[in-house]
Amino acid sequence: MKPLPLEDLYYLHHILSIAMLFVCIFICYCGYKINNKQYKKYISYGLISFALVQEILDYVNRIFLDELYDFNLSTDLPLQFCVIGFYFSIFGIYMATTDKKFSPKLEQFVFDCAYVLGFSGAFQALIAVDLTGINNMIGIFALNWAHTLIILNVLWLIFAYNKKFNLKSIMRSFLFINIIIIPVGLINYILDANYMFICRPPNVDSSFFIGEWPYYLFYLEGIYLIYIFILYVPFAIAEKLHKTQI
């Protein structure tokens, strides 16, 4: 696969982001309007399939197609916040769609984590784009979809399956973020890696990363907690409006 100049990669990423914005709006509309369970199931499995194909394509490109990419365990394991949110969003749709019975607490926990990671890690990654290791067209498609599909999946769960984020969700998701850092930090130590940017900030200009290690981690703790509370606001407003209409 032919490598592309950096300016072309940025251009493609921006165009894809705009296109996926319209797809997200369309998915929200479909989830809100469609009442037929079978139609919702078709769309759900379509989203799951597309997400999984994207993930497979991404790894095929990294390992076989991108001649400039150096595949390495220290950089290519699915251990970033946004990737974890990506898998959570897929599993969340599966649980909401399948006839198998899952614990409501588990479904809520998976949605909480997917929502927070999708609208924090993935959203930030779309704004402050890091093209490290992205060299060709497939790579830019995979990078964009890896982030936008998390948001798309979460919006589908909200509008099609009426998933909600509540006060308990704030503490559950924040606790998960802090707990998952421990095993990932151990993997970083073993592989000399930087998953979840625990060891050093990412190579982007972002107001979320202030100062050197380890001080920016404490700053991030406060920022993430505030951000999670902000993510709760739309649901609090919707709940308030619903109560006033009753």
GISULSUL-V542886 format. One line per field, one symbol per residue. ss: DSSP state (@ for helix, = for strand, . for the rest). psi: psi as a letter, one per 30 degrees, with the letter a starting at -180 (. if undefined). burial: + if it has 16 or more other C-alpha atoms within 10 Angstrom, else -. A space follows every 50 residues. Layout:
ss: ???
psi: ???
burial: ???
//
This chain:
ss: .....@@@@@@@@@@@@@@@@@@@@@@@@@@@@...@@@@@@@@@@@@@@ @@@@@@@@@@@@@@@.......@@@@....@@@@@@@@@@@@@@@@@... ...@@@@@@@@@@@@@@@@@@@@@@@@.........@@@@@@@@@@@@@@ @@@@@@@@@@@.....@@@@@@@@@@@@@@@@@@@@@@@@@...@@@... ..............@@@@@@@@@@@@@@@@@@@@@@@@@@@@@@@.
psi: kkllleeeeeeeeeeeeeefeeeeeeeeeeeeekfjeeeeeeeefeeeee eeeeeeeeeeeeeeejffkjkkfffgkigleeeeeeeeeeeeeeefelfk klkeeeeeeeeeeeeeeegdeeeefeeikjgkgjfaeeeeeeeeefeffe eeeeeeeefeghklkaeeeeeeeeeeeeefeeeeeeeeeefhahkghefl llhljkffjkllkgefeeeeeeeeeeeeeeffeeeeeeeeeeeff.
burial: --------+---++-++--+---+--++-++--------++-+++-++-- ++-++-++--++--++--+-----+---+++++++++++++++++++--- ------++++++++++++++++++++--+-+--+++++++++++++++++ +++++++++++-++++--++-+++--+---+--++-++----++++++++ ++------+------++------+---++-++--++----------
//
